[in-house]
Each structure stands twice: as C-alpha cells, then as structure tokens.
C-alpha cells in the first residue's frame, strides 16, 4: 500500500492504518501519535526520530527497520516483531 513511499515529516493523528504495508518506506521524523497500526508491516522502513506516542502497534512488523531515536512512549507493542533492528 505504502511500500517504498517517502512520507518524511508527515503527521498522522488519530488515524487507522491497520494491516497497512510500509515496507522500505521513508518515515523519518513522522508523527503518528494516537494512531493505529495494528499488524502493519514496517519491514526495512526508515523510522529515525519518528514518534509513535500512545499508538497501537500491536502485531506490527519492524524487521530490519531503522528505529534510531524512535519514540514509542506508551505505545501498545504487544506481539510486535523487532528482529534485526
């Protein structure tokens, strides 16, 4: 859906991207607070300095994603996969 997309500096507040795919996407400095990304795929995505405060990331896949300085404060990360990060 959003594979390899460039969404730098985007703001996503109170939105639902459940089951969405962001494979290889550029999401650095994105603000996605209180958003829902249940079972979303962020494999190989660049998420440097992104903010997922209070976001629902249950079951999300972050395999080999760049999470340098990413903020997951109070996010739901149950069953999320961080292999290779």
DSSP file (Angstrom, degrees, kcal/mol; ACC not computed):
  #  RESIDUE AA STRUCTURE BP1 BP2  ACC     N-H-->O    O-->H-N    N-H-->O    O-->H-N    TCO  KAPPA ALPHA  PHI   PSI    X-CA   Y-CA   Z-CA
    1    1 A X              0   0    0      0, 0.0    21,-0.1     0, 0.0    19,-0.1   0.000 360.0 360.0 360.0 -53.3    0.0    0.0    0.0
    2    2 A X    >   +     0   0    0     19,-2.6     3,-2.1     3,-0.1    20,-0.1   0.041 360.0 154.2-118.8  22.5    2.7    2.5    1.1
    3    3 A X  T 3  S-     0   0    0      1,-0.3    21,-0.2    18,-0.1     3,-0.1  -0.295  75.1  -2.9 -58.3 132.1    5.7    0.3    0.1
    4    4 A X  T 3  S+     0   0    0     19,-2.6    -1,-0.3     1,-0.2    20,-0.1   0.610  97.1 150.2  61.1  15.7    8.8    2.4   -0.6
    5    5 A X    <   -     0   0    0     -3,-2.1    21,-2.9    18,-0.2     2,-0.7  -0.407  47.4-130.4 -74.7 153.6    6.8    5.6   -0.2
    6    6 A X  B     +a   26   0A   0     19,-0.2    21,-0.2    -3,-0.1    19,-0.1  -0.922  38.8 157.3-106.3 109.4    8.5    8.8    1.1
    7    7 A X    >   +     0   0    0     19,-3.0     3,-1.8    -2,-0.7    -1,-0.1  -0.103  16.6 167.9-122.6  32.9    6.5   10.2    3.9
    8    8 A X  T 3   +     0   0    0      1,-0.3    21,-0.2    18,-0.1    19,-0.1  -0.159  68.4   1.3 -50.7 137.6    9.1   12.3    5.6
    9    9 A X  T 3  S+     0   0    0     19,-2.0    -1,-0.3     1,-0.2    21,-0.1   0.591  92.7 153.6  61.8  14.7    7.9   14.8    8.3
   10   10 A X    <   -     0   0    0     -3,-1.8    21,-2.6    18,-0.2     2,-0.5  -0.345  37.3-138.7 -72.8 156.2    4.2   13.7    7.9
   11   11 A X  B     +d   31   0B   0     19,-0.2     2,-0.5    21,-0.1    21,-0.2  -0.976  20.9 176.8-118.8 124.0    1.7   14.0   10.7
   12   12 A X        +     0   0    0     19,-3.9     2,-0.5    -2,-0.5     3,-0.2  -0.917   8.4 176.2-127.0 103.2   -0.8   11.2   11.3
   13   13 A X        -     0   0    0     -2,-0.5    21,-0.2     1,-0.2    22,-0.1  -0.936  66.9 -13.4-115.3 128.6   -3.0   11.8   14.3
   14   14 A X  S    S+     0   0    0     19,-1.4     2,-0.3    -2,-0.5    -1,-0.2   0.904  97.2 137.4  51.6  50.6   -5.9    9.5   15.3
   15   15 A X        -     0   0    0     -3,-0.2    21,-2.9    18,-0.1     2,-0.5  -0.794  50.6-127.1-118.3 163.9   -5.8    7.6   12.0
   16   16 A X  B     +g   36   0C   0     -2,-0.3    21,-0.2    19,-0.2    19,-0.0  -0.959  32.3 160.6-119.5 118.8   -6.1    3.9   11.3
   17   17 A X    >   +     0   0    0     19,-3.8     3,-1.9    -2,-0.5    20,-0.1  -0.251  23.1 166.7-121.6  40.6   -3.5    2.1    9.1
   18   18 A X  T 3  S+     0   0    0      1,-0.3    21,-0.2    19,-0.1     3,-0.1  -0.358  70.6   3.0 -62.3 134.3   -4.3   -1.4   10.3
   19   19 A X  T 3  S+     0   0    0     19,-2.9    -1,-0.3     1,-0.2    20,-0.1   0.582  97.0 147.4  65.4  13.1   -2.8   -4.1    8.2
   20   20 A X    <   -     0   0    0     -3,-1.9    21,-2.5    18,-0.2     2,-0.5  -0.405  43.9-131.5 -76.7 155.5   -1.0   -1.5    6.0
   21   21 A X  B     +j   41   0D   0     19,-0.2   -19,-2.6    -3,-0.1    21,-0.2  -0.944  31.2 165.8-114.3 126.3    2.3   -2.1    4.4
   22   22 A X    >   +     0   0    0     19,-3.8     3,-2.3    -2,-0.5   -18,-0.1  -0.137  20.4 166.0-122.6  32.6    5.2    0.4    4.7
   23   23 A X  T 3  S-     0   0    0      1,-0.3   -19,-2.6    22,-0.1    21,-0.2  -0.301  74.4  -5.8 -57.9 125.7    8.0   -1.9    3.5
   24   24 A X  T 3  S+     0   0    0     19,-2.4    -1,-0.3     1,-0.2    21,-0.1   0.576  98.4 151.7  68.7   9.8   11.1    0.1    2.7
   25   25 A X    <   -     0   0    0     -3,-2.3    21,-2.7    18,-0.2     2,-0.8  -0.365  50.1-123.8 -75.2 153.3    9.2    3.4    3.3
   26   26 A X  B     +ab   6  46A   0    -21,-2.9   -19,-3.0    19,-0.2    21,-0.1  -0.870  44.9 153.9 -97.4 105.1   11.0    6.6    4.4
   27   27 A X    >   +     0   0    0     19,-3.1     3,-1.7    -2,-0.8    -1,-0.1   0.011  14.1 152.8-122.4  24.6    9.1    7.6    7.6
   28   28 A X  T 3  S+     0   0    0      1,-0.3   -19,-2.0    18,-0.1   -18,-0.2  -0.334  72.5   5.7 -62.6 137.9   11.8    9.6    9.4
   29   29 A X  T 3  S+     0   0    0     19,-2.5    -1,-0.3     1,-0.2     2,-0.2   0.686  90.3 154.4  60.7  23.9   10.5   12.3   11.7
   30   30 A X    <   -     0   0    0     -3,-1.7    21,-2.9    18,-0.2     2,-0.6  -0.552  37.4-144.4 -73.5 143.7    6.9   11.2   11.2
   31   31 A X  B     +de  11  51B   0    -21,-2.6   -19,-3.9    -2,-0.2    21,-0.2  -0.955  29.9 161.5-111.5 113.2    4.5   12.0   14.0
   32   32 A X    >   +     0   0    0     19,-3.4     3,-1.0    -2,-0.6     2,-0.3  -0.486  15.2 167.3-128.0  59.3    1.9    9.2   14.4
   33   33 A X  T 3   +     0   0    0      1,-0.2   -19,-1.4    19,-0.1    21,-0.2  -0.581  67.7   1.7 -85.2 138.0    0.6    9.8   17.8
   34   34 A X  T 3  S+     0   0    0     19,-2.3    -1,-0.2    -2,-0.3     2,-0.2   0.710 100.7 136.8  59.9  22.7   -2.6    8.1   19.0
   35   35 A X    <   -     0   0    0     -3,-1.0    21,-2.7    18,-0.3     2,-0.5  -0.551  53.2-125.2 -94.7 163.0   -2.7    6.3   15.6
   36   36 A X  B     +gh  16  56C   0    -21,-2.9   -19,-3.8    19,-0.2    21,-0.2  -0.949  34.1 160.9-116.3 123.4   -3.5    2.6   15.0
   37   37 A X    >   +     0   0    0     19,-3.8     3,-2.3    -2,-0.5   -19,-0.1  -0.217  17.7 173.1-128.3  39.0   -1.1    0.4   13.0
   38   38 A X  T 3  S-     0   0    0      1,-0.3   -19,-2.9    22,-0.1   -18,-0.2  -0.303  75.4  -5.8 -56.4 126.9   -2.3   -3.0   14.2
   39   39 A X  T 3  S+     0   0    0     19,-2.6    -1,-0.3   -21,-0.2    20,-0.1   0.685  95.5 158.0  59.7  22.2   -0.5   -5.7   12.2
   40   40 A X    <   -     0   0    0     -3,-2.3    21,-2.7    18,-0.2     2,-0.6  -0.409  39.7-128.2 -73.1 153.9    1.2   -3.1   10.0
   41   41 A X  B     +jk  21  61D   0    -21,-2.5   -19,-3.8    19,-0.2    21,-0.2  -0.915  34.8 163.7-111.6 112.9    4.4   -4.0    8.1
   42   42 A X    >   +     0   0    0     19,-3.5     3,-2.2    -2,-0.6   -18,-0.1  -0.036  20.8 159.8-111.7  26.9    7.4   -1.7    8.6
   43   43 A X  T 3  S-     0   0    0      1,-0.3   -19,-2.4    22,-0.1   -18,-0.2  -0.294  74.6  -5.2 -57.5 128.8   10.0   -4.2    7.3
   44   44 A X  T 3  S+     0   0    0     19,-2.4    -1,-0.3   -21,-0.2    21,-0.1   0.626  99.7 147.7  61.3  16.5   13.2   -2.3    6.2
   45   45 A X    <   -     0   0    0     -3,-2.2    21,-2.6    18,-0.2     2,-0.7  -0.451  51.0-125.3 -79.7 155.2   11.5    1.1    6.8
   46   46 A X  B     +bc  26  66A   0    -21,-2.7   -19,-3.1    19,-0.2    21,-0.1  -0.907  38.4 161.1-102.2 112.0   13.4    4.1    7.9
   47   47 A X    >   +     0   0    0     19,-2.7     3,-1.9    -2,-0.7   -18,-0.1  -0.054  11.8 161.1-122.4  29.5   11.7    5.5   11.1
   48   48 A X  T 3  S-     0   0    0      1,-0.3   -19,-2.5    22,-0.1    21,-0.2  -0.307  74.6  -4.7 -59.7 131.5   14.5    7.6   12.5
   49   49 A X  T 3  S+     0   0    0     19,-2.3    -1,-0.3   -21,-0.2    21,-0.2   0.689  95.4 151.0  58.4  23.0   13.2   10.2   15.1
   50   50 A X    <   -     0   0    0     -3,-1.9    21,-2.9    18,-0.2     2,-0.5  -0.469  39.7-136.2 -77.7 156.2    9.6    9.1   14.4
   51   51 A X  B     +ef  31  71B   0    -21,-2.9   -19,-3.4    19,-0.2    21,-0.2  -0.964  30.5 165.8-121.0 119.3    7.0    9.5   17.2
   52   52 A X    >   +     0   0    0     19,-3.4     3,-2.0    -2,-0.5   -19,-0.1  -0.225  21.5 167.8-117.6  39.4    4.5    6.7   17.9
   53   53 A X  T 3  S-     0   0    0      1,-0.3   -19,-2.3    22,-0.1   -18,-0.3  -0.334  73.1  -5.9 -59.3 130.5    3.4    8.1   21.3
   54   54 A X  T 3  S+     0   0    0     19,-2.5    -1,-0.3   -21,-0.2    21,-0.2   0.614 100.6 147.6  61.7  13.8    0.2    6.3   22.5
   55   55 A X    <   -     0   0    0     -3,-2.0    21,-2.6    18,-0.2     2,-0.8  -0.445  52.9-123.2 -80.4 153.9    0.0    4.5   19.1
   56   56 A X  B     +hi  36  76C   0    -21,-2.7   -19,-3.8    19,-0.2    21,-0.1  -0.869  41.7 158.0 -97.4 107.0   -1.4    1.0   18.8
   57   57 A X    >   +     0   0    0     19,-2.4     3,-2.3    -2,-0.8    -1,-0.1  -0.057  14.8 159.3-117.4  28.1    1.3   -1.1   17.1
   58   58 A X  T 3  S+     0   0    0      1,-0.3   -19,-2.6    22,-0.1    21,-0.2  -0.332  74.1   0.7 -58.9 124.8    0.1   -4.5   18.2
   59   59 A X  T 3  S+     0   0    0     19,-2.2    -1,-0.3     1,-0.2    21,-0.1   0.557  93.0 155.6  74.7   8.5    1.5   -7.2   16.0
   60   60 A X    <   -     0   0    0     -3,-2.3    21,-2.7    18,-0.2     2,-0.6  -0.343  40.1-131.6 -68.7 150.1    3.4   -4.7   13.8
   61   61 A X  B     +kl  41  81D   0    -21,-2.7   -19,-3.5    19,-0.2    21,-0.2  -0.914  31.9 166.1-108.3 114.1    6.5   -6.0   12.0
   62   62 A X    >   +     0   0    0     19,-3.4     3,-2.3    -2,-0.6    -1,-0.1  -0.014  18.4 162.1-111.8  26.1    9.6   -3.9   12.3
   63   63 A X  T 3  S-     0   0    0      1,-0.3   -19,-2.4   -20,-0.1   -18,-0.2  -0.262  75.8 -10.8 -54.8 124.4   12.1   -6.5   10.9
   64   64 A X  T 3  S+     0   0    0     19,-2.4    -1,-0.3   -21,-0.2     2,-0.2   0.685  97.9 151.3  58.1  22.6   15.3   -4.7    9.9
   65   65 A X    <   -     0   0    0     -3,-2.3     2,-0.8    18,-0.2   -19,-0.2  -0.531  52.5-118.6 -80.6 150.8   13.8   -1.3   10.3
   66   66 A X  B     +c   46   0A   0    -21,-2.6   -19,-2.7    -2,-0.2    19,-0.1  -0.822  39.6 167.6 -89.7 108.6   15.9    1.7   11.3
   67   67 A X    >   +     0   0    0     -2,-0.8     3,-2.1    18,-0.3     2,-0.2   0.009  10.5 157.5-112.5  25.7   14.5    2.8   14.6
   68   68 A X  T 3  S-     0   0    0      1,-0.3   -19,-2.3   -20,-0.1   -18,-0.2  -0.356  79.4 -10.1 -58.8 119.3   17.2    5.2   15.7
   69   69 A X  T 3  S+     0   0    0      1,-0.2    -1,-0.3   -21,-0.2     2,-0.3   0.697  92.1 159.2  63.9  23.4   15.7    7.7   18.3
   70   70 A X    <   -     0   0    0     -3,-2.1     2,-0.6   -21,-0.2    -1,-0.2  -0.598  35.9-135.3 -77.0 137.7   12.1    6.5   17.6
   71   71 A X  B     +f   51   0B   0    -21,-2.9   -19,-3.4    -2,-0.3    -1,-0.0  -0.853  32.4 166.0-102.6 115.3    9.7    7.3   20.4
   72   72 A X    >   +     0   0    0     -2,-0.6     3,-2.3   -21,-0.2    -1,-0.1  -0.059  18.3 164.2-112.5  29.1    7.3    4.6   21.5
   73   73 A X  T 3  S-     0   0    0      1,-0.3   -19,-2.5   -20,-0.1   -18,-0.2  -0.272  75.7 -11.7 -55.2 124.2    6.2    6.2   24.7
   74   74 A X  T 3  S+     0   0    0    -21,-0.2    -1,-0.3     1,-0.2     2,-0.2   0.666  99.0 148.3  57.6  21.1    3.0    4.5   26.0
   75   75 A X    <   -     0   0    0     -3,-2.3     2,-0.8   -21,-0.2   -19,-0.2  -0.545  55.0-116.6 -81.1 150.9    2.6    2.6   22.7
   76   76 A X  B     +i   56   0C   0    -21,-2.6   -19,-2.4    -2,-0.2    -1,-0.1  -0.810  42.5 164.0 -87.4 109.1    1.0   -0.8   22.5
   77   77 A X    >   +     0   0    0     -2,-0.8     3,-2.2   -21,-0.1    -1,-0.1   0.099  15.3 149.9-113.7  19.0    3.8   -3.1   21.2
   78   78 A X  T 3  S-     0   0    0      1,-0.3   -19,-2.2   -20,-0.1   -18,-0.2  -0.336  77.5  -0.7 -58.9 130.4    2.2   -6.4   22.2
   79   79 A X  T 3  S+     0   0    0      1,-0.2    -1,-0.3   -21,-0.2     2,-0.1   0.584  94.1 150.3  64.4  14.3    3.3   -9.1   19.7
   80   80 A X    <   -     0   0    0     -3,-2.2     2,-0.6   -21,-0.1    -1,-0.2  -0.485  42.8-132.0 -73.3 148.8    5.4   -6.6   17.6
   81   81 A X  B     +l   61   0D   0    -21,-2.7   -19,-3.4    -2,-0.1   -18,-0.1  -0.913  30.3 169.3-108.9 119.5    8.4   -8.0   15.8
   82   82 A X    >   +     0   0    0     -2,-0.6     3,-1.7   -21,-0.2    -1,-0.1  -0.020  21.4 155.0-114.8  27.4   11.7   -6.1   16.2
   83   83 A X  T 3  S+     0   0    0      1,-0.3   -19,-2.4     2,-0.1   -18,-0.2  -0.347  70.3   6.3 -61.6 129.3   14.0   -8.8   14.7
   84   84 A X  T 3         0   0    0    -21,-0.2    -1,-0.3   -20,-0.1   -21,-0.1   0.561 360.0 360.0  79.1   9.2   17.2   -7.3   13.2
   85   85 A X    <         0   0    0     -3,-1.7   -18,-0.3   -21,-0.1    -2,-0.1   0.458 360.0 360.0 -92.5 360.0   16.6   -3.8   14.4
